[in-house]
């Protein structure tokens, strides 16, 4: 167990531990009271619980059933600190949402490492699912961006983590093609890679007065 800004967080061998990417994301997100927040791949639930501690109304999800159990335990452990609401769903990406459900903030710490079959450790597979970004590192990120539009409010923002070991040019082409603008709002360098936090927003369409 560890503590983070008044929260008590338990971890599990079956669930991705909060690491540098998690805390970089936590340092980057701008959450206001009553914001509607959707967090994908919640893991131990630290980001979802932190958002709810600030007064946001949060839905969090994970494909890993062990993560779902762990988040429920961490929510119960921190109930007295939660000012907003937390709903926990088991499923992949946006599949847990209603078709027209939209959010002010969407957060995803995706599997972002370029991976070949030889890189995977096997076992029950949950660790691999947490880190395996496919050959170009963009497998989960691509699906996230392509499904984002119908679940993000028009003035909403989406945050996700990207590794410099992946294909940045391809990523930014996917972002542009999907109708989003982006900014890199936080970065941290390590020996062999740089982690960036991207923030996406819907492109602003400027009307031409002559067309009215």
N, C-alpha and C positions, 0 to 999 in steps of 0.2 A: 504493500500500500504506500502511496505517496500523497503529498498535499500540494494543491495548486490554487492560489488565490481564494482560500477559504473552503475549497472542496477537498473531500477525502476520496481518492480514487484507488480502487482495487484493480489489479491486473490479472491476466490468466495466460498460461502457456499456450492456449489454443487461439489467442487473440493478439493481433498486432499491438505491441507496446507503444505508448506515446514516445516519440523520438524527436530529433531535430526538426523534421518536417512538420510534426504536430504543433510544436511550440512556435515555429515560424508562422504558421497559419493563425494560431491564437493571437500572436502579436500583430497580425495584419487586419483581422476582421473588425469592422465598425458596426456594432450592434446597438440598437436603441430599444428602449422600453416599448413593448407592444409590437415590435417587428414580427412578421411571420417568417420563420426560418425553416429550411429543409436541409438536413445534413445527410449526405450519402456516405456509406462506409464508416459508420460512427465508431466502430471498434469498442473501446472501453467506455465510450460516451463522454469523454472529457470536454470535447468542443460543444456538444449539445447541452450538457449541463452548465457549462460556463455561459452560454447564450441565455439559457433559462434563468440563471442566477442574475443576469442583467435585466430580466423582465420580459424577454422575448417568448413568443409562443412557438414551440419547436416540434417538428416531426423529424425523427431520426431513423435511419434504417441501416441494415447490414445484411449481406447474403450469408454470413457466418452465424449459425444458430448459437454457437458458444458466445458470440458477441452480444446477441440479444439477451441471453441470460445474464451476462455480466453487466450490461447497461441497466437492466431492471434492478439488480442488486445495488449498483452505484446510485441510481436514482433514489431508492429507498434510504440509502445511507446519508444522502444529502438533502432530503426533503425539506428540512428546516431552513435551508439556504436558497431554495428555489422560489423566485418571485413570479416567474411566468409559468408556462405549462410545458410538459414533455409527453409526447406520444411516440411509442416505439413500434416500428414495423419491421418484419422480416421479409426481405426480398432484394431484387437486383435493380439498381439504378432507380428509374422513375416508375417501375412497375407497381410500386406500392401506393401510388397516388391515384386520385380520381382524374378522369380525362381533362377537366378544365381547372384543376386545382393549381393556384398560383401563389408565389411567395415573394416577399421583399428581398430576401437573402437566401441564396443556395450555396452550400459549401461542400467541397469534395476533396479529400486527400486521397488521390487515386493510386492504384498500382501504376508506377511510372518508369520502372526500370526496364530497358531493353533486355529481353530474355530469350534464350534458346532452350530447347528441351534439356540440354546438358546442364543448364544453370539451375534447374528446379530440384528441390530437395526431396520431393515426393511425400511419403508419409500420408497423413490424412488430407493433405492438400491445402489446408486453410492458410498456412504461411505463404505458400506460392500464390494463392489468389490475392493476397494482400500486397504483393510486390511485383508480380509478373505483368509487365506492360506490353508483352508481345515483342515481335522482332524489332519494331521501331519505337517501342516504349509508349505508343499512343493508342493502344487497343481500347482501353477503358475510357481514356480522355476523349477520343473521337466519338464514342457512343454518348458520352455525357454532353458534349457540345451539340451534337446533332439532335438530342432530345430536349435540350434546355429551353428552346424558344417558347414552347407552349406552357411552360410551368414557371416562367419568370415574369413578374409584373413589368409593365412598360418602363418604369423607372427603377427597376430592381437591379441588383448586382449579384454576380456569381463569382465565388473565389475557388481556385484550385491550385495545387502544387505541381510544378514542372521541374524535371531534372535536365541539366545541360548535356547529359549522356544521351538524351533522346533527340529527335529531329525537330529543331525549333522552326525551321522554314516550313516544314510540312504542317506543324501545329498552327502557325499563324495563317497559313492558307486555309486550313479547316475553319478557323475562327472567322475569317473574313467571308468565306463562302456561306457560312451559317447565319450571317447578318449581325455580327457583333463587333463592337469596338473593344480594345483591350488596353490595359496598362499593367506594367509590372510594379507592384506596390511594395515588395520586400524581397530581399535576396540574402543568401548566406553562402559563402565560399567554403569548400572543404578541399582536401588534398586532390581528389580526382573528379570533383564535380561542383557545380553551383546549383543550389535550389532556389527557384523563383516562385513567388506567389503572384499569379495572374488574377486580375479582376476583369470580368466581362460585363458589358452593358449593351443594351440594344442600340443599334445605330440610330442617330437622330436624323429624321427626314426633314429637310428644310424645303418648305413649299416655295415654289416660284410664283410671285404675285401676278405675273403675266399669264399664268395658266388658270387663274380664277375667273 
